Amino acid sequence: MIVKSEGKELPDRVFEEAGALAAYYSKGRNSEKVEVDYLQRRGLKKVTGGAPGFVIYHSNYSLMAVPRLELKEADG
């Protein structure tokens, strides 16, 4: 999943909701919580000669997400 920030700082809620969606669409969908890694695009690298979609990454962060498809309404 890609979240475009246009160089701006993203609120924590964006990470939580993106993590929940990523967890929902993962093999861990039926788990209570799923560990989701996230990083900035510059930390992602395509492997030369690798299979389509195969990448390596560094400088990543992790969060624990509850798999869910529905998103909460914004406050305000």
Biopython code that builds the backbone (N, CA, C, O; Angstrom):
import numpy as np
from Bio.PDB.StructureBuilder import StructureBuilder

atoms = [
    (1, "MET", "N", (0.849, -1.159, 0.000)),
    (1, "MET", "CA", (0.000, 0.000, 0.000)),
    (1, "MET", "C", (0.901, 1.231, 0.000)),
    (1, "MET", "O", (1.913, 1.270, 0.700)),
    (2, "ILE", "N", (0.535, 2.209, -0.771)),
    (2, "ILE", "CA", (1.305, 3.444, -0.857)),
    (2, "ILE", "C", (0.441, 4.596, -0.359)),
    (2, "ILE", "O", (-0.709, 4.751, -0.768)),
    (3, "VAL", "N", (1.014, 5.396, 0.527)),
    (3, "VAL", "CA", (0.344, 6.595, 1.024)),
    (3, "VAL", "C", (1.204, 7.781, 0.588)),
    (3, "VAL", "O", (2.362, 7.896, 0.990)),
    (4, "LYS", "N", (0.645, 8.640, -0.217)),
    (4, "LYS", "CA", (1.380, 9.820, -0.681)),
    (4, "LYS", "C", (1.246, 10.933, 0.350)),
    (4, "LYS", "O", (0.148, 11.232, 0.821)),
    (5, "SER", "N", (2.374, 11.537, 0.692)),
    (5, "SER", "CA", (2.371, 12.577, 1.721)),
    (5, "SER", "C", (2.748, 13.951, 1.188)),
    (5, "SER", "O", (2.617, 14.948, 1.898)),
    (6, "GLU", "N", (3.218, 14.015, -0.059)),
    (6, "GLU", "CA", (3.661, 15.275, -0.658)),
    (6, "GLU", "C", (4.688, 15.979, 0.234)),
    (6, "GLU", "O", (4.711, 17.207, 0.321)),
    (7, "GLY", "N", (5.529, 15.192, 0.890)),
    (7, "GLY", "CA", (6.583, 15.742, 1.726)),
    (7, "GLY", "C", (6.146, 16.230, 3.089)),
    (7, "GLY", "O", (6.963, 16.752, 3.848)),
    (8, "LYS", "N", (4.863, 16.070, 3.418)),
    (8, "LYS", "CA", (4.342, 16.549, 4.701)),
    (8, "LYS", "C", (4.350, 15.428, 5.738)),
    (8, "LYS", "O", (4.334, 14.245, 5.398)),
    (9, "GLU", "N", (4.375, 15.821, 6.993)),
    (9, "GLU", "CA", (4.283, 14.881, 8.113)),
    (9, "GLU", "C", (2.870, 14.295, 8.147)),
    (9, "GLU", "O", (1.889, 15.032, 8.060)),
    (10, "LEU", "N", (2.769, 12.980, 8.272)),
    (10, "LEU", "CA", (1.464, 12.323, 8.320)),
    (10, "LEU", "C", (1.026, 12.105, 9.764)),
    (10, "LEU", "O", (1.852, 11.769, 10.613)),
    (11, "PRO", "N", (-0.261, 12.290, 10.054)),
    (11, "PRO", "CA", (-0.748, 12.025, 11.415)),
    (11, "PRO", "C", (-0.733, 10.521, 11.709)),
    (11, "PRO", "O", (-0.803, 9.704, 10.790)),
    (12, "ASP", "N", (-0.643, 10.165, 12.974)),
    (12, "ASP", "CA", (-0.605, 8.764, 13.385)),
    (12, "ASP", "C", (-1.792, 7.980, 12.852)),
    (12, "ASP", "O", (-1.666, 6.796, 12.538)),
    (13, "ARG", "N", (-2.926, 8.623, 12.749)),
    (13, "ARG", "CA", (-4.140, 7.943, 12.274)),
    (13, "ARG", "C", (-3.946, 7.345, 10.876)),
    (13, "ARG", "O", (-4.481, 6.275, 10.585)),
    (14, "VAL", "N", (-3.188, 8.023, 10.013)),
    (14, "VAL", "CA", (-2.931, 7.522, 8.663)),
    (14, "VAL", "C", (-2.177, 6.195, 8.738)),
    (14, "VAL", "O", (-2.504, 5.253, 8.016)),
    (15, "PHE", "N", (-1.174, 6.119, 9.605)),
    (15, "PHE", "CA", (-0.401, 4.890, 9.755)),
    (15, "PHE", "C", (-1.273, 3.763, 10.308)),
    (15, "PHE", "O", (-1.178, 2.621, 9.859)),
    (16, "GLU", "N", (-2.118, 4.088, 11.278)),
    (16, "GLU", "CA", (-2.995, 3.078, 11.883)),
    (16, "GLU", "C", (-3.989, 2.524, 10.866)),
    (16, "GLU", "O", (-4.189, 1.311, 10.795)),
    (17, "GLU", "N", (-4.611, 3.396, 10.081)),
    (17, "GLU", "CA", (-5.608, 2.943, 9.113)),
    (17, "GLU", "C", (-4.960, 2.211, 7.940)),
    (17, "GLU", "O", (-5.493, 1.205, 7.471)),
    (18, "ALA", "N", (-3.829, 2.697, 7.465)),
    (18, "ALA", "CA", (-3.123, 2.005, 6.381)),
    (18, "ALA", "C", (-2.655, 0.634, 6.863)),
    (18, "ALA", "O", (-2.725, -0.344, 6.119)),
    (19, "GLY", "N", (-2.176, 0.560, 8.110)),
    (19, "GLY", "CA", (-1.755, -0.720, 8.679)),
    (19, "GLY", "C", (-2.914, -1.695, 8.804)),
    (19, "GLY", "O", (-2.757, -2.884, 8.529)),
    (20, "ALA", "N", (-4.083, -1.199, 9.217)),
    (20, "ALA", "CA", (-5.265, -2.052, 9.354)),
    (20, "ALA", "C", (-5.687, -2.610, 7.998)),
    (20, "ALA", "O", (-6.041, -3.785, 7.894)),
    (21, "LEU", "N", (-5.652, -1.784, 6.968)),
    (21, "LEU", "CA", (-6.003, -2.244, 5.621)),
    (21, "LEU", "C", (-4.970, -3.245, 5.092)),
    (21, "LEU", "O", (-5.332, -4.268, 4.510)),
    (22, "ALA", "N", (-3.694, -2.946, 5.296)),
    (22, "ALA", "CA", (-2.645, -3.871, 4.847)),
    (22, "ALA", "C", (-2.777, -5.215, 5.557)),
    (22, "ALA", "O", (-2.608, -6.264, 4.936)),
    (23, "ALA", "N", (-3.078, -5.190, 6.853)),
    (23, "ALA", "CA", (-3.256, -6.430, 7.620)),
    (23, "ALA", "C", (-4.466, -7.205, 7.112)),
    (23, "ALA", "O", (-4.430, -8.433, 7.035)),
    (24, "TYR", "N", (-5.536, -6.495, 6.768)),
    (24, "TYR", "CA", (-6.752, -7.137, 6.270)),
    (24, "TYR", "C", (-6.484, -7.878, 4.962)),
    (24, "TYR", "O", (-7.002, -8.974, 4.751)),
    (25, "TYR", "N", (-5.686, -7.290, 4.093)),
    (25, "TYR", "CA", (-5.401, -7.892, 2.794)),
    (25, "TYR", "C", (-4.188, -8.820, 2.820)),
    (25, "TYR", "O", (-3.699, -9.219, 1.763)),
    (26, "SER", "N", (-3.699, -9.168, 4.001)),
    (26, "SER", "CA", (-2.554, -10.073, 4.136)),
    (26, "SER", "C", (-3.022, -11.486, 4.476)),
    (26, "SER", "O", (-4.209, -11.732, 4.687)),
    (27, "LYS", "N", (-2.059, -12.406, 4.523)),
    (27, "LYS", "CA", (-2.363, -13.785, 4.924)),
    (27, "LYS", "C", (-2.808, -13.855, 6.376)),
    (27, "LYS", "O", (-3.451, -14.822, 6.783)),
    (28, "GLY", "N", (-2.470, -12.837, 7.161)),
    (28, "GLY", "CA", (-2.822, -12.802, 8.582)),
    (28, "GLY", "C", (-4.193, -12.220, 8.864)),
    (28, "GLY", "O", (-4.493, -11.881, 10.009)),
    (29, "ARG", "N", (-5.024, -12.098, 7.853)),
    (29, "ARG", "CA", (-6.348, -11.476, 7.987)),
    (29, "ARG", "C", (-7.144, -12.016, 9.172)),
    (29, "ARG", "O", (-7.846, -11.249, 9.831)),
    (30, "ASN", "N", (-7.055, -13.300, 9.456)),
    (30, "ASN", "CA", (-7.852, -13.903, 10.522)),
    (30, "ASN", "C", (-7.169, -13.861, 11.891)),
    (30, "ASN", "O", (-7.704, -14.391, 12.865)),
    (31, "SER", "N", (-6.011, -13.245, 11.970)),
    (31, "SER", "CA", (-5.302, -13.100, 13.242)),
    (31, "SER", "C", (-5.867, -11.922, 14.029)),
    (31, "SER", "O", (-6.488, -11.020, 13.466)),
    (32, "GLU", "N", (-5.639, -11.947, 15.343)),
    (32, "GLU", "CA", (-6.107, -10.846, 16.180)),
    (32, "GLU", "C", (-5.328, -9.565, 15.883)),
    (32, "GLU", "O", (-5.908, -8.483, 15.791)),
    (33, "LYS", "N", (-4.015, -9.698, 15.737)),
    (33, "LYS", "CA", (-3.144, -8.570, 15.385)),
    (33, "LYS", "C", (-2.091, -9.056, 14.405)),
    (33, "LYS", "O", (-1.691, -10.220, 14.435)),
    (34, "VAL", "N", (-1.645, -8.156, 13.535)),
    (34, "VAL", "CA", (-0.653, -8.477, 12.517)),
    (34, "VAL", "C", (0.452, -7.423, 12.574)),
    (34, "VAL", "O", (0.168, -6.230, 12.683)),
    (35, "GLU", "N", (1.703, -7.857, 12.500)),
    (35, "GLU", "CA", (2.809, -6.915, 12.437)),
    (35, "GLU", "C", (2.948, -6.416, 10.998)),
    (35, "GLU", "O", (3.052, -7.212, 10.064)),
    (36, "VAL", "N", (2.950, -5.104, 10.830)),
    (36, "VAL", "CA", (3.033, -4.482, 9.515)),
    (36, "VAL", "C", (4.285, -3.609, 9.484)),
    (36, "VAL", "O", (4.497, -2.782, 10.371)),
    (37, "ASP", "N", (5.116, -3.799, 8.451)),
    (37, "ASP", "CA", (6.290, -2.959, 8.261)),
    (37, "ASP", "C", (5.929, -1.798, 7.344)),
    (37, "ASP", "O", (5.127, -1.953, 6.422)),
    (38, "TYR", "N", (6.520, -0.639, 7.599)),
    (38, "TYR", "CA", (6.329, 0.510, 6.724)),
    (38, "TYR", "C", (7.626, 1.280, 6.630)),
    (38, "TYR", "O", (8.466, 1.201, 7.527)),
    (39, "LEU", "N", (7.797, 2.029, 5.544)),
    (39, "LEU", "CA", (9.017, 2.777, 5.308)),
    (39, "LEU", "C", (8.774, 3.858, 4.271)),
    (39, "LEU", "O", (7.728, 3.896, 3.623)),
    (40, "GLN", "N", (9.748, 4.728, 4.127)),
    (40, "GLN", "CA", (9.679, 5.728, 3.074)),
    (40, "GLN", "C", (10.111, 5.072, 1.769)),
    (40, "GLN", "O", (10.878, 4.110, 1.773)),
    (41, "ARG", "N", (9.625, 5.587, 0.676)),
    (41, "ARG", "CA", (9.895, 4.999, -0.633)),
    (41, "ARG", "C", (11.384, 4.866, -0.926)),
    (41, "ARG", "O", (11.795, 3.902, -1.572)),
    (42, "ARG", "N", (12.194, 5.799, -0.472)),
    (42, "ARG", "CA", (13.622, 5.753, -0.773)),
    (42, "ARG", "C", (14.325, 4.566, -0.117)),
    (42, "ARG", "O", (15.459, 4.252, -0.479)),
    (43, "GLY", "N", (13.677, 3.901, 0.837)),
    (43, "GLY", "CA", (14.258, 2.726, 1.474)),
    (43, "GLY", "C", (13.908, 1.424, 0.776)),
    (43, "GLY", "O", (14.225, 0.349, 1.286)),
    (44, "LEU", "N", (13.257, 1.497, -0.384)),
    (44, "LEU", "CA", (12.794, 0.336, -1.133)),
    (44, "LEU", "C", (13.648, 0.145, -2.370)),
    (44, "LEU", "O", (13.958, 1.116, -3.061)),
    (45, "LYS", "N", (14.039, -1.107, -2.667)),
    (45, "LYS", "CA", (14.875, -1.356, -3.832)),
    (45, "LYS", "C", (14.430, -2.619, -4.538)),
    (45, "LYS", "O", (14.242, -3.659, -3.906)),
    (46, "LYS", "N", (14.259, -2.531, -5.866)),
    (46, "LYS", "CA", (13.938, -3.683, -6.694)),
    (46, "LYS", "C", (15.195, -4.530, -6.828)),
    (46, "LYS", "O", (16.285, -4.001, -7.044)),
    (47, "VAL", "N", (15.044, -5.838, -6.703)),
    (47, "VAL", "CA", (16.181, -6.748, -6.831)),
    (47, "VAL", "C", (16.420, -7.018, -8.315)),
    (47, "VAL", "O", (15.511, -7.448, -9.025)),
    (48, "THR", "N", (17.641, -6.766, -8.778)),
    (48, "THR", "CA", (17.981, -7.024, -10.170)),
    (48, "THR", "C", (17.789, -8.505, -10.483)),
    (48, "THR", "O", (18.352, -9.372, -9.815)),
    (49, "GLY", "N", (16.990, -8.779, -11.503)),
    (49, "GLY", "CA", (16.724, -10.165, -11.897)),
    (49, "GLY", "C", (15.718, -10.867, -11.005)),
    (49, "GLY", "O", (15.451, -12.054, -11.192)),
    (50, "GLY", "N", (15.163, -10.165, -10.050)),
    (50, "GLY", "CA", (14.196, -10.757, -9.124)),
    (50, "GLY", "C", (12.829, -10.919, -9.760)),
    (50, "GLY", "O", (12.537, -10.328, -10.800)),
    (51, "ALA", "N", (12.005, -11.720, -9.131)),
    (51, "ALA", "CA", (10.642, -11.945, -9.609)),
    (51, "ALA", "C", (9.848, -10.640, -9.547)),
    (51, "ALA", "O", (10.160, -9.758, -8.748)),
    (52, "PRO", "N", (8.828, -10.520, -10.388)),
    (52, "PRO", "CA", (7.987, -9.326, -10.344)),
    (52, "PRO", "C", (7.413, -9.099, -8.938)),
    (52, "PRO", "O", (6.872, -10.019, -8.324)),
    (53, "GLY", "N", (7.538, -7.884, -8.448)),
    (53, "GLY", "CA", (7.028, -7.548, -7.130)),
    (53, "GLY", "C", (7.980, -7.845, -5.992)),
    (53, "GLY", "O", (7.689, -7.496, -4.848)),
    (54, "PHE", "N", (9.126, -8.486, -6.270)),
    (54, "PHE", "CA", (10.082, -8.815, -5.217)),
    (54, "PHE", "C", (11.004, -7.620, -4.984)),
    (54, "PHE", "O", (11.663, -7.145, -5.909)),
    (55, "VAL", "N", (11.044, -7.147, -3.759)),
    (55, "VAL", "CA", (11.873, -6.002, -3.394)),
    (55, "VAL", "C", (12.574, -6.286, -2.067)),
    (55, "VAL", "O", (12.194, -7.198, -1.333)),
    (56, "ILE", "N", (13.591, -5.501, -1.777)),
    (56, "ILE", "CA", (14.214, -5.516, -0.456)),
    (56, "ILE", "C", (14.066, -4.108, 0.115)),
    (56, "ILE", "O", (13.898, -3.140, -0.627)),
    (57, "TYR", "N", (14.131, -4.008, 1.432)),
    (57, "TYR", "CA", (14.017, -2.694, 2.037)),
    (57, "TYR", "C", (14.872, -2.608, 3.289)),
    (57, "TYR", "O", (15.245, -3.617, 3.889)),
    (58, "HIS", "N", (15.169, -1.372, 3.662)),
    (58, "HIS", "CA", (15.915, -1.088, 4.888)),
    (58, "HIS", "C", (15.347, 0.183, 5.498)),
    (58, "HIS", "O", (14.544, 0.875, 4.873)),
    (59, "SER", "N", (15.755, 0.482, 6.691)),
    (59, "SER", "CA", (15.253, 1.642, 7.434)),
    (59, "SER", "C", (13.739, 1.597, 7.589)),
    (59, "SER", "O", (13.054, 2.604, 7.410)),
    (60, "ASN", "N", (13.228, 0.414, 7.925)),
    (60, "ASN", "CA", (11.786, 0.264, 8.082)),
    (60, "ASN", "C", (11.363, 0.397, 9.536)),
    (60, "ASN", "O", (12.183, 0.318, 10.451)),
    (61, "TYR", "N", (10.079, 0.599, 9.728)),
    (61, "TYR", "CA", (9.451, 0.666, 11.039)),
    (61, "TYR", "C", (8.364, -0.409, 11.065)),
    (61, "TYR", "O", (7.963, -0.908, 10.013)),
    (62, "SER", "N", (7.897, -0.759, 12.230)),
    (62, "SER", "CA", (6.837, -1.760, 12.356)),
    (62, "SER", "C", (5.748, -1.250, 13.288)),
    (62, "SER", "O", (5.996, -0.447, 14.187)),
    (63, "LEU", "N", (4.532, -1.739, 13.049)),
    (63, "LEU", "CA", (3.428, -1.457, 13.957)),
    (63, "LEU", "C", (2.547, -2.701, 14.022)),
    (63, "LEU", "O", (2.543, -3.522, 13.104)),
    (64, "MET", "N", (1.809, -2.827, 15.108)),
    (64, "MET", "CA", (0.859, -3.924, 15.261)),
    (64, "MET", "C", (-0.516, -3.382, 14.871)),
    (64, "MET", "O", (-0.968, -2.366, 15.399)),
    (65, "ALA", "N", (-1.172, -4.076, 13.939)),
    (65, "ALA", "CA", (-2.458, -3.608, 13.424)),
    (65, "ALA", "C", (-3.519, -4.690, 13.570)),
    (65, "ALA", "O", (-3.239, -5.880, 13.425)),
    (66, "VAL", "N", (-4.727, -4.258, 13.856)),
    (66, "VAL", "CA", (-5.889, -5.150, 13.884)),
    (66, "VAL", "C", (-6.455, -5.161, 12.467)),
    (66, "VAL", "O", (-6.848, -4.109, 11.962)),
    (67, "PRO", "N", (-6.505, -6.322, 11.811)),
    (67, "PRO", "CA", (-7.029, -6.365, 10.441)),
    (67, "PRO", "C", (-8.481, -5.911, 10.383)),
    (67, "PRO", "O", (-9.339, -6.488, 11.051)),
    (68, "ARG", "N", (-8.761, -4.887, 9.595)),
    (68, "ARG", "CA", (-10.136, -4.430, 9.415)),
    (68, "ARG", "C", (-10.238, -3.674, 8.105)),
    (68, "ARG", "O", (-9.288, -3.035, 7.652)),
    (69, "LEU", "N", (-11.408, -3.765, 7.518)),
    (69, "LEU", "CA", (-11.654, -3.123, 6.232)),
    (69, "LEU", "C", (-12.318, -1.764, 6.401)),
    (69, "LEU", "O", (-12.061, -0.842, 5.626)),
    (70, "GLU", "N", (-13.179, -1.637, 7.424)),
    (70, "GLU", "CA", (-13.883, -0.371, 7.619)),
    (70, "GLU", "C", (-12.983, 0.632, 8.336)),
    (70, "GLU", "O", (-12.191, 0.267, 9.205)),
    (71, "LEU", "N", (-13.118, 1.889, 7.959)),
    (71, "LEU", "CA", (-12.324, 2.950, 8.568)),
    (71, "LEU", "C", (-13.223, 3.785, 9.469)),
    (71, "LEU", "O", (-14.433, 3.866, 9.255)),
    (72, "LYS", "N", (-12.629, 4.393, 10.463)),
    (72, "LYS", "CA", (-13.388, 5.245, 11.392)),
    (72, "LYS", "C", (-13.637, 6.609, 10.764)),
    (72, "LYS", "O", (-12.856, 7.075, 9.934)),
    (73, "GLU", "N", (-14.729, 7.240, 11.167)),
    (73, "GLU", "CA", (-15.039, 8.592, 10.711)),
    (73, "GLU", "C", (-14.039, 9.572, 11.301)),
    (73, "GLU", "O", (-13.588, 9.398, 12.433)),
    (74, "ALA", "N", (-13.694, 10.592, 10.546)),
    (74, "ALA", "CA", (-12.778, 11.624, 11.034)),
    (74, "ALA", "C", (-13.490, 12.474, 12.083)),
    (74, "ALA", "O", (-14.680, 12.767, 11.960)),
    (75, "ASP", "N", (-12.746, 12.864, 13.113)),
    (75, "ASP", "CA", (-13.300, 13.755, 14.132)),
    (75, "ASP", "C", (-13.384, 15.167, 13.582)),
    (75, "ASP", "O", (-12.523, 15.600, 12.817)),
    (76, "GLY", "N", (-14.430, 15.880, 13.979)),
    (76, "GLY", "CA", (-14.524, 17.282, 13.605)),
    (76, "GLY", "C", (-15.430, 17.496, 12.529)),
    (76, "GLY", "O", (-15.619, 18.634, 12.098)),
]
sb = StructureBuilder()
sb.init_structure("model")
sb.init_model(0)
sb.init_chain("A")
sb.init_seg("    ")
for serial, (resi, resn, name, xyz) in enumerate(atoms, 1):
    if name == "N":
        sb.init_residue(resn, " ", resi, " ")
    sb.init_atom(name, np.array(xyz, "f"), 0.0, 1.0, " ", f" {name:<3s}", serial, name[0])
structure = sb.get_structure()
